[in-house]
Amino acid sequence: MNEYQKFSDRFTQNQFEPYIKSSEIDSLTDSLAHTISEKYKGKELIVLGILKGSIVFLSDLIRKIEGVELYVDFLKLSALGRTESCDGTIVIDFDITLNVKDKAVLIVEEIIDTGRAVRFLMDRLAINQPLSMEVVTLFDKPYKRVINLVPDLIGKKVEDEFLVGHGLDLNEYGRNLKEVYFLKYPN
């Protein structure tokens, strides 16, 4: 069974083009984990994943971080009132449970494009006075940015394509794909 068969029958193989192989994703994750391990060696670190997309990358990443006392938490954000002409209002659907005051915090995203959700989260967390706060993303689309945000750690800058796989989805399909594909004909 090839990976395309994991998609609903609505999708056909000719709609997707291979983009990033799993071996490259593993290499990017290894490099990011090594950097994080060196930076936070012997320290406590709260790793915050933004659901749902970050879960695959976060899972891979934390298993490769060594010598760091990790605490993991998740939250879910969404944009209410989002349309093609309006970005909507970002709201918290599911909040973190850990106290970040005086703690080092690492926000994990699988991809950052506009940056609105990450900036919202950073501003919200700053109220609780973390010791430090950084952002790691597996993929970055800086030319889609609508606000001033530069992730601290970037696995790879990607083209302006609609990506599916390794946590990235199309209508909730494709998160489980090991490789990343781009949709040739957006729905």
C-alpha positions in Angstrom: 0.0 0.0 0.0 1.4 3.4 -0.9 0.9 6.4 1.2 -1.6 8.0 -1.2 -4.1 5.2 -0.3 -4.3 6.6 3.2 -6.3 9.5 1.8 -10.1 9.4 1.4 -11.4 8.2 -2.0 -12.1 11.9 -2.8 -8.4 12.3 -3.4 -6.5 10.9 -6.2 -2.8 10.2 -6.6 -2.4 12.8 -9.4 -3.4 15.6 -7.0 -0.3 15.2 -4.8 3.4 15.7 -5.6 6.2 14.4 -3.3 8.0 17.3 -1.7 10.1 16.4 1.4 11.2 12.8 2.0 11.0 11.3 5.5 14.8 11.0 5.6 15.2 14.7 5.2 12.5 15.3 7.9 14.4 13.0 10.3 17.7 14.9 9.6 16.0 18.3 10.2 14.5 16.9 13.5 17.9 15.5 14.6 19.6 18.8 14.0 16.9 20.8 15.9 16.9 18.3 18.8 20.7 18.6 19.0 20.6 22.4 19.1 17.9 22.3 21.8 19.8 19.7 23.8 22.9 21.8 23.8 21.1 25.0 24.7 19.1 23.6 27.5 21.4 20.8 28.8 20.9 20.3 32.5 17.9 22.7 32.6 14.2 22.4 32.9 12.2 23.2 29.7 8.5 23.4 29.1 7.7 22.3 25.5 4.3 23.6 24.3 2.7 22.0 21.3 0.0 23.8 19.3 -2.6 21.2 18.4 -3.2 19.4 16.1 -0.5 19.8 13.6 2.5 19.9 15.9 1.9 16.6 17.5 3.9 14.5 15.0 6.9 16.8 14.9 6.8 17.4 18.7 6.7 13.6 19.4 9.7 13.0 17.1 11.6 16.0 18.5 11.3 15.3 22.2 12.4 11.7 21.8 15.7 13.1 20.4 16.3 15.8 23.0 18.9 14.6 25.5 20.1 15.9 28.9 17.1 18.2 29.4 14.4 17.9 32.0 11.3 18.2 29.7 7.7 18.9 30.6 5.2 18.7 27.8 1.9 20.5 27.4 -0.5 21.3 24.6 -3.0 23.9 23.6 -5.4 24.3 20.8 -6.0 27.6 19.0 -8.5 28.5 16.3 -9.6 31.5 14.3 -13.3 32.4 14.7 -15.0 34.2 11.9 -12.2 33.3 9.4 -13.1 33.9 5.8 -11.1 34.4 2.6 -11.1 38.2 3.2 -10.8 38.2 7.0 -8.3 36.5 9.3 -10.8 36.1 12.1 -10.1 36.3 15.8 -7.8 33.8 17.5 -9.2 32.1 20.5 -8.0 29.3 22.8 -10.0 26.1 22.5 -7.9 24.1 24.9 -5.4 25.8 27.2 -2.2 24.7 28.8 -2.1 23.3 32.3 1.5 23.9 33.3 2.6 27.1 35.1 5.2 28.9 32.9 6.2 31.6 35.4 10.0 31.7 35.6 10.3 28.7 33.3 12.0 28.3 30.0 9.3 27.7 27.3 9.7 26.3 23.8 6.7 26.7 21.5 6.6 23.9 18.9 4.8 24.3 15.5 5.0 22.1 12.5 4.7 25.1 10.1 4.5 28.8 10.5 3.0 30.9 7.8 1.2 34.1 8.8 2.5 33.9 12.3 -0.7 35.2 13.9 -1.4 32.2 16.1 2.2 32.0 17.4 2.3 35.7 18.1 -1.0 35.5 19.9 0.4 32.6 22.0 3.6 34.4 22.8 1.8 37.6 23.9 -0.5 35.5 26.1 2.4 33.6 27.7 4.4 36.7 28.3 1.7 37.9 30.7 2.7 34.9 32.9 6.4 36.0 32.9 8.3 32.9 31.6 12.1 32.9 32.2 12.5 32.7 28.4 10.4 31.9 25.4 11.5 30.5 22.0 9.8 29.1 19.0 10.8 26.1 17.0 9.2 25.2 13.7 9.9 22.3 11.4 8.8 24.3 8.3 8.7 28.0 7.8 6.9 30.1 5.1 8.3 33.6 5.9 6.8 35.2 2.8 3.3 34.4 4.1 4.0 36.4 7.3 1.5 39.1 8.1 3.2 40.1 11.4 6.7 40.5 12.6 7.8 37.1 13.8 11.0 35.2 13.2 11.1 31.7 14.8 14.2 31.0 16.9 14.8 27.6 15.3 13.8 26.6 11.8 14.1 23.2 10.3 13.5 24.3 6.7 12.1 27.2 4.7 9.5 25.9 2.3 7.9 27.2 -0.9 4.4 28.7 -0.9 2.6 25.4 -1.5 -0.2 23.7 0.4 1.6 21.0 2.2 0.2 17.7 3.5 1.8 15.0 5.6 3.9 14.7 8.8 1.3 16.5 10.9 0.1 18.8 8.1 -3.4 18.1 6.9 -6.0 18.8 4.2 -9.4 18.7 5.9 -7.9 16.5 8.7 -6.5 14.0 6.1 -2.8 13.3 5.7 -1.4 14.1 9.1 -0.1 10.5 9.4 1.9 10.5 6.1 5.6 10.0 6.8 6.6 12.3 3.9 5.4 15.7 2.9 3.5 16.3 -0.3 2.1 19.4 -1.9 -1.3 19.6 -3.3 -1.1 20.4 -7.0 -4.7 21.4 -7.4 -6.1 23.0 -4.2 -9.7 22.2 -3.4 
